[in-house]
Amino acid sequence: MTQLSALEIPDALYTQIQGMALSQSRSMNKQIVALLQRALDIEAQRQSQAKILQEIHQSRWTPPGIAPDSVTLLREIRGYDF
């Protein structure tokens, strides 16, 4: 396993992580690894959702410019006079 050291963490952030680690019965190292993993998972999910939304946007059907609007079509189907 690779070690990462010499991080300069602001005191307030360190205190927050330390509190989280204590509340979840983890060491500081395990808590930081868990937080990093969670951040990566969230980012992967965000990218997946963005890709899906892009695919949906690209696959939307748009009617040709000469197509009548829906009200006109319904009036025609129902036999209403124009």
Buried (B, 14 or more C-beta within 10 A) or exposed (E): EEEEEEEEEEEEEEEEBEEBBEEEEBEBEEBBBBBEEEEEEEEEEEEEEEEEEEEEEEEEEEEEEEEEEEEEEEEEEEEEEE
